[in-house]
Amino acid sequence: MGSQVSLNKNGQINIVLHERENLVLDSNEQFRNENDPFQKIDQEFSSFIGMNRLKETIKEIYANLQINERRERVGLKAQKQVLHMLFKGNPGTGKTTVARKLAEVFYDMNVLSKGHFIEAERADLVGEYIGHTAQKTKDLINKAMGGILFIDEAYSLARGGEKDFGKEAIDTLVKHMEDSHSEFILILAGYPNEMDHFLSLNPGLASRFPIVMDFDDYSVDQLLEIARQMTIDREYQLTKEAEWKLKDYLIKQKQERSNSSFANARFVRNTIEKSIRKHAVRLMKKSQYSTEELMLITRNDLTLEK
């Protein structure tokens, strides 16, 4: 609803209200479905175990994008979303995998113009002399335009103290986050405690990341589901005895190790890959084997760390 303000002869203010045209807008976007507008997002993230909060956040971003487009069509104000993110989680909780997936999904949503993914670490940003760091960081940001720049173990940029060139990298990142916030997405990732400490050293940094995602450690049941999924993707299958052996081991590891020293899904992936190699050696020693044997990973094939 719009309005016009005018003064009448008596000096009184007249406010004339105008009814805004009420438009019915159709949605024909590739992500939209008549019965479930978020069906495509659910499909894209169906292979991700857990991560319910992440999935809800992506739906919020998509919904906001669509509603803002409709607001613009009827003359209402619409604001660009700032989507810089912080990922906090222990090893193997899916931070890098999720960031890669977001580059694809945001490209499909027309949030990103190119949808490419650039993964970087301290050495890719920090130079060896004054001015070198700013240039290296700018070059990396320019390469990331239209996509996602993902910096893992981001807290390492602050490890050297005030005189370290890492501070220059942070300052350069902050400037371009503001100046080019709609042209690329910056994701800083790392272990929870280290990231909290890193943010405490740069009071203005946390406020520049409207989206903070906590990547929880997987439960034993979730890790088993990930193991099953990995074997199915490779057209293998764990026997029940192999699953029991893996479950017992995971329970012990979760009890004995600190969260930051257990590799979560990364451990499961390495275990499956080592077991597949051991399975291959076992079969090579036989003169013949069935199709079922080519697929089954047994208890003895399952190679676990001591």
Residue pairs with C-beta under 8 A, 6 or more apart in sequence:
1 17
1 18
1 19
1 20
2 17
2 18
2 20
2 75
3 15
3 16
3 17
3 18
4 15
4 16
4 18
5 13
5 14
5 15
6 13
6 14
6 16
7 13
7 14
8 14
20 74
20 75
21 74
23 73
23 74
25 70
25 73
25 74
27 37
27 66
29 66
30 40
30 108
31 37
31 38
31 40
31 41
31 62
31 108
31 109
32 40
32 66
33 39
33 40
36 42
37 63
37 66
38 59
38 62
38 63
40 108
41 55
41 58
41 59
41 62
41 105
42 55
44 101
44 104
44 105
45 51
45 54
45 55
45 58
45 101
47 229
48 54
48 55
48 94
48 97
48 98
48 101
49 218
49 222
49 225
49 226
49 229
50 216
50 218
50 222
51 94
51 98
51 215
53 213
53 214
54 98
54 213
57 211
57 213
58 102
58 105
61 81
61 83
61 109
61 111
62 109
64 81
65 81
65 109
65 110
65 111
68 78
68 79
68 81
69 78
71 77
71 78
72 78
80 181
80 182
81 111
82 181
82 182
82 210
83 106
83 111
83 185
83 210
83 211
84 177
84 181
84 185
84 186
84 187
84 208
84 209
84 210
84 211
85 185
85 186
85 187
85 188
85 209
85 211
85 212
85 213
86 187
86 188
86 189
86 195
86 199
86 206
86 209
86 211
86 212
86 213
87 95
87 98
87 99
87 187
87 188
87 189
87 190
87 213
87 215
88 189
88 190
88 191
88 192
88 195
88 196
88 212
88 213
88 214
88 215
89 95
89 189
89 191
89 192
89 213
89 214
89 215
89 216
89 217
90 191
90 192
90 215
90 217
90 259
90 260
90 262
90 264
91 191
91 260
91 262
91 263
91 264
91 266
92 218
92 262
92 263
92 264
92 265
92 266
92 267
92 268
93 215
93 216
93 217
93 218
93 264
93 265
94 215
94 265
95 152
95 189
95 215
96 119
96 150
96 152
96 189
98 213
98 215
99 117
99 119
99 148
99 150
99 187
99 189
100 117
100 150
102 148
102 185
102 187
103 112
103 115
103 116
103 117
103 147
103 148
104 115
106 112
106 115
106 148
106 185
107 113
107 114
107 115
107 147
108 115
111 185
112 146
112 147
112 148
112 184
112 185
113 146
113 183
114 145
114 146
114 147
115 146
115 147
116 144
116 146
116 147
116 148
117 147
117 148
117 150
118 140
118 143
118 144
118 147
118 148
118 149
118 150
119 150
119 151
119 152
120 140
120 149
120 150
120 151
120 152
121 151
121 152
121 153
121 156
122 153
122 156
122 157
122 166
122 169
124 136
124 140
125 133
125 136
125 137
125 140
125 151
125 157
125 166
125 169
125 173
126 133
126 136
126 157
126 164
126 165
126 166
126 168
126 169
127 133
127 134
127 135
127 136
127 165
128 165
130 165
132 165
133 165
133 166
133 168
133 169
133 172
134 168
134 169
134 171
134 172
136 169
137 168
137 169
137 172
137 173
138 172
138 176
140 149
141 149
141 172
141 173
141 176
141 180
141 184
144 184
144 186
145 180
145 183
145 184
146 183
146 184
147 184
147 185
148 184
148 185
148 186
148 187
149 184
149 185
149 186
149 187
150 187
150 189
151 157
151 186
151 187
151 188
151 189
152 189
152 190
153 189
153 190
153 191
153 194
154 188
154 189
154 190
154 195
154 198
155 190
155 191
155 194
155 195
155 197
155 198
156 166
157 166
157 167
157 169
157 170
157 198
158 164
158 166
158 167
158 170
158 198
158 201
158 202
159 166
160 166
160 167
170 202
170 205
173 186
174 204
174 205
174 208
177 186
177 208
178 208
188 195
188 209
189 195
190 198
191 260
192 214
193 260
198 205
199 205
199 206
217 259
217 262
217 264
218 226
218 264
218 265
220 247
220 250
220 251
220 254
223 250
223 264
223 265
223 267
223 268
224 243
224 246
224 247
224 250
226 265
226 268
227 238
227 243
227 246
227 268
227 271
227 272
228 238
228 243
230 268
230 269
230 272
231 237
231 238
231 272
231 297
234 272
234 276
235 295
236 272
236 276
236 279
236 295
236 296
236 297
237 295
237 296
237 297
238 246
238 296
238 297
238 302
239 296
239 297
239 298
239 299
241 298
241 299
242 275
242 297
242 298
242 299
242 301
242 302
244 299
245 299
245 302
245 304
246 271
246 302
246 304
249 304
253 262
253 267
254 262
263 270
267 305
271 302
271 303
271 304
272 297
274 303
275 297
275 301
275 302
275 303
276 297
276 301
278 300
278 301
278 303
279 296
279 297
279 298
279 301
282 300
282 301
283 289
283 293
283 294
286 293
